[in-house]
Amino acid sequence: DGEVHINELKNGSVEMFWNPTSEVRRQRLKRHIVLFEEQTDFESERLWQHVTSAINKGDQHKATQEKFVLEEEQRNAARERRENGTEWKPLLFQHDATTNEWRYKYEDLRPWDPLNDIAQFEKNGILQTMERHLSTRMSNHKTTCINNQITRHKRSAEDCRRRKTSDQPSNHSQNTESSCSTPESVQELSDDDGKYLGFESLCAQCGKEMNHLKEIHSAVLSLQRAQQDIHR
């Protein structure tokens, strides 16, 4: 968010290439990081702290020494794993044999959709996107499940009425109404009406979607608390 100049070496002229306005500076994304004392030993800021300090002080020799110490520790650790027959299993990356590269397991390469995507956040190293249509999709799916149950229920009631009509004389139809236990009509169902129809849960996907929503809600609350701590 600072000025960028182009220096012409031939004639020594300097040209302004980029000068952000105050509006651009205000719109800059805020940088949020985990507090240093809360970082684990292998997080970048803590792991490279001595190298970074030497670079900031302009001490290239010290920075090179500290970098060598880190690399030597990594080589020793890899050597010990080979000797002990211990397999290294990364938590967040997997090896792509086709490209011979390591790739992030939870990468999301789809374009950002401002009409649907609310926020993207990281929880325990896993990148997640909070979507606007998730709750709507779950609601629509739940409604579909209920409608399917209602359709089957009405069909069962009609079959029952047809059986009564064919098996009993017309003048006894009212007396035989209780011979079928299925109600003839079903009003709009509430969340608890599944028990009335004899099914406790609509389907596995509804429960899965609900749990997913709860996890996202919990993650967002955790993120908000972390942001508030950082601001304080």
C-alpha positions as CSV (number, residue, x, y, z in Angstrom):
1,D,0.0,0.0,0.0
2,G,3.0,2.3,-0.5
3,E,4.4,4.2,-3.5
4,V,6.2,2.3,-6.3
5,H,8.6,4.0,-8.6
6,I,10.3,3.1,-11.9
7,N,14.0,4.1,-12.0
8,E,15.4,4.6,-15.5
9,L,19.1,3.7,-15.1
10,K,20.1,5.2,-18.5
11,N,19.1,8.7,-17.8
12,G,18.5,8.6,-14.0
13,S,14.8,9.6,-14.3
14,V,12.2,8.4,-11.8
15,E,8.6,7.7,-12.8
16,M,5.7,7.1,-10.5
17,F,4.3,3.7,-11.2
18,W,1.8,3.2,-8.3
19,N,0.5,5.5,-5.6
20,P,-2.5,4.2,-3.7
21,T,-5.1,6.6,-2.6
22,S,-6.4,6.9,0.9
23,E,-9.5,5.0,-0.2
24,V,-7.3,2.1,-1.5
25,R,-5.4,2.0,1.8
26,R,-8.7,1.9,3.8
27,Q,-9.9,-1.1,1.7
28,R,-6.7,-3.1,2.3
29,L,-7.4,-6.5,3.9
30,K,-6.4,-6.6,7.6
31,R,-3.7,-9.1,8.5
32,H,-4.6,-11.5,11.2
33,I,-2.0,-13.9,12.7
34,V,-1.9,-16.2,15.6
35,L,-0.2,-14.6,18.6
36,F,3.5,-15.6,18.8
37,E,3.2,-17.2,22.2
38,E,0.3,-19.4,21.0
39,Q,2.2,-20.7,17.9
40,T,3.6,-24.2,17.8
41,D,7.3,-24.8,17.2
42,F,6.9,-25.5,13.5
43,E,4.8,-22.5,12.6
44,S,6.8,-20.2,10.3
45,E,7.0,-17.1,12.5
46,R,8.4,-19.0,15.4
47,L,10.5,-21.4,13.4
48,W,12.3,-18.7,11.4
49,Q,12.3,-16.0,14.2
50,H,16.2,-15.9,14.4
51,V,16.6,-15.8,10.7
52,T,14.0,-13.0,10.4
53,S,15.7,-11.0,13.2
54,A,19.1,-11.2,11.5
55,I,17.6,-10.1,8.2
56,N,15.8,-7.1,9.8
57,K,19.2,-6.1,11.4
58,G,20.9,-6.4,8.0
59,D,23.2,-9.2,9.3
60,Q,23.5,-11.5,6.3
61,H,26.1,-13.7,8.0
62,K,24.0,-14.3,11.0
63,A,20.9,-15.0,8.9
64,T,22.8,-17.6,6.9
65,Q,24.1,-19.3,10.1
66,E,20.6,-19.5,11.6
67,K,19.2,-20.9,8.3
68,F,21.9,-23.5,8.3
69,V,21.0,-24.6,11.8
70,L,17.3,-25.1,10.9
71,E,18.2,-27.0,7.7
72,E,20.7,-29.2,9.6
73,E,18.0,-30.1,12.3
74,Q,15.6,-31.1,9.5
75,R,18.3,-33.3,7.9
76,N,19.0,-35.0,11.2
77,A,15.3,-35.6,11.9
78,A,14.9,-37.1,8.4
79,R,17.9,-39.3,9.0
80,E,16.5,-40.6,12.3
81,R,13.2,-41.5,10.7
82,R,15.0,-43.5,8.0
83,E,17.0,-45.4,10.6
84,N,14.0,-46.1,12.7
85,G,11.8,-47.0,9.7
86,T,9.3,-44.2,10.7
87,E,7.1,-43.0,7.8
88,W,6.5,-39.2,7.7
89,K,2.8,-38.5,7.3
90,P,1.9,-34.9,6.6
91,L,-1.4,-33.8,8.1
92,L,-2.3,-31.1,5.5
93,F,-0.4,-32.1,2.4
94,Q,-0.3,-35.1,0.0
95,H,2.2,-36.0,-2.7
96,D,1.1,-35.9,-6.3
97,A,2.9,-38.7,-8.1
98,T,2.0,-37.3,-11.5
99,T,3.7,-33.9,-11.0
100,N,6.0,-35.0,-8.2
101,E,4.8,-32.1,-6.1
102,W,3.2,-31.7,-2.6
103,R,-0.3,-30.3,-2.7
104,Y,-2.5,-28.9,0.1
105,K,-5.2,-31.5,0.8
106,Y,-8.0,-29.0,1.3
107,E,-7.3,-26.5,-1.5
108,D,-10.3,-24.8,-2.9
109,L,-9.6,-23.6,-6.5
110,R,-13.1,-22.6,-7.5
111,P,-13.7,-18.9,-8.3
112,W,-15.0,-16.8,-5.4
113,D,-18.8,-16.3,-5.7
114,P,-19.8,-13.0,-4.0
115,L,-23.5,-13.9,-4.2
116,N,-23.0,-17.2,-2.4
117,D,-19.7,-17.2,-0.5
118,I,-19.8,-15.3,2.8
119,A,-16.4,-15.9,4.3
120,Q,-13.3,-18.1,4.0
121,F,-11.5,-19.2,7.1
122,E,-9.0,-21.7,8.4
123,K,-9.6,-24.0,11.3
124,N,-6.9,-26.4,12.4
125,G,-5.1,-26.0,9.1
126,I,-8.2,-26.8,7.1
127,L,-9.5,-24.2,4.7
128,Q,-13.3,-23.8,4.8
129,T,-15.8,-21.6,3.0
130,M,-19.0,-20.4,4.6
131,E,-21.7,-20.4,1.9
132,R,-24.9,-18.5,1.9
133,H,-27.0,-21.2,0.2
134,L,-26.1,-24.0,2.5
135,S,-29.0,-23.5,4.9
136,T,-31.3,-22.9,2.0
137,R,-30.2,-26.1,0.3
138,M,-30.7,-28.0,3.5
139,S,-34.1,-26.5,4.0
140,N,-35.1,-27.4,0.4
141,H,-33.9,-30.9,0.9
142,K,-35.8,-31.3,4.1
143,T,-38.9,-30.0,2.5
144,T,-38.5,-32.5,-0.4
145,C,-38.1,-35.3,2.2
146,I,-41.3,-34.2,3.9
147,N,-43.3,-33.9,0.7
148,N,-42.2,-37.4,-0.4
149,Q,-43.4,-38.8,2.9
150,I,-46.7,-36.9,2.6
151,T,-47.2,-38.2,-1.0
152,R,-46.6,-41.8,0.2
153,H,-48.9,-41.2,3.2
154,K,-51.8,-39.9,1.0
155,R,-51.3,-42.7,-1.4
156,S,-51.6,-45.2,1.5
157,A,-54.8,-43.4,2.7
158,E,-56.4,-43.6,-0.8
159,D,-55.5,-47.3,-1.1
160,C,-57.2,-47.9,2.3
161,R,-60.3,-46.0,1.2
162,R,-60.5,-48.0,-2.0
163,R,-60.2,-51.3,-0.1
164,K,-63.0,-50.2,2.2
165,T,-65.3,-49.2,-0.7
166,S,-64.8,-52.5,-2.5
167,D,-65.0,-54.8,0.6
168,Q,-67.9,-53.2,2.5
169,P,-71.5,-52.3,1.4
170,S,-72.0,-48.5,0.9
171,N,-74.5,-48.3,3.8
172,H,-71.9,-49.6,6.2
173,S,-69.1,-47.3,5.0
174,Q,-69.3,-45.0,8.0
175,N,-69.3,-47.9,10.4
176,T,-66.1,-49.3,8.9
177,E,-64.2,-46.0,8.9
178,S,-62.1,-47.1,11.8
179,S,-61.0,-50.2,10.0
180,C,-58.1,-48.2,8.5
181,S,-55.8,-46.5,11.0
182,T,-54.3,-44.1,8.4
183,P,-55.8,-40.6,8.5
184,E,-57.3,-39.4,5.2
185,S,-55.6,-36.0,5.1
186,V,-52.3,-34.6,6.2
187,Q,-51.8,-31.0,7.1
188,E,-48.5,-29.1,6.7
189,L,-45.9,-30.8,8.8
190,S,-43.7,-29.2,11.5
191,D,-40.2,-30.5,12.5
192,D,-41.7,-32.8,15.0
193,D,-44.4,-34.3,12.7
194,G,-42.0,-36.9,11.5
195,K,-42.9,-38.9,14.6
196,Y,-46.6,-38.7,13.6
197,L,-45.8,-40.3,10.3
198,G,-43.6,-42.9,11.9
199,F,-40.2,-41.7,10.9
200,E,-37.8,-40.1,13.5
201,S,-35.4,-38.5,11.1
202,L,-36.0,-37.3,7.5
203,C,-32.8,-38.8,6.0
204,A,-29.1,-39.1,6.6
205,Q,-28.3,-36.1,4.5
206,C,-30.5,-33.7,6.5
207,G,-28.6,-34.7,9.7
208,K,-25.3,-34.4,7.9
209,E,-26.2,-30.9,6.6
210,M,-27.3,-29.8,10.1
211,N,-24.1,-31.0,11.7
212,H,-22.1,-29.2,8.9
213,L,-24.0,-26.0,9.7
214,K,-23.3,-26.4,13.4
215,E,-19.6,-26.9,12.7
216,I,-19.4,-23.8,10.5
217,H,-21.3,-21.7,13.1
218,S,-18.9,-22.9,15.8
219,A,-15.9,-22.1,13.6
220,V,-17.2,-18.6,12.8
221,L,-17.8,-17.8,16.5
222,S,-14.2,-19.0,17.3
223,L,-12.9,-16.8,14.5
224,Q,-14.8,-13.8,15.7
225,R,-13.5,-14.3,19.3
226,A,-9.9,-14.5,17.9
227,Q,-10.4,-11.3,15.9
228,Q,-11.7,-9.5,19.0
229,D,-8.7,-10.7,21.0
230,I,-6.4,-9.4,18.3
231,H,-8.1,-6.0,18.2
232,R,-7.8,-5.7,22.0
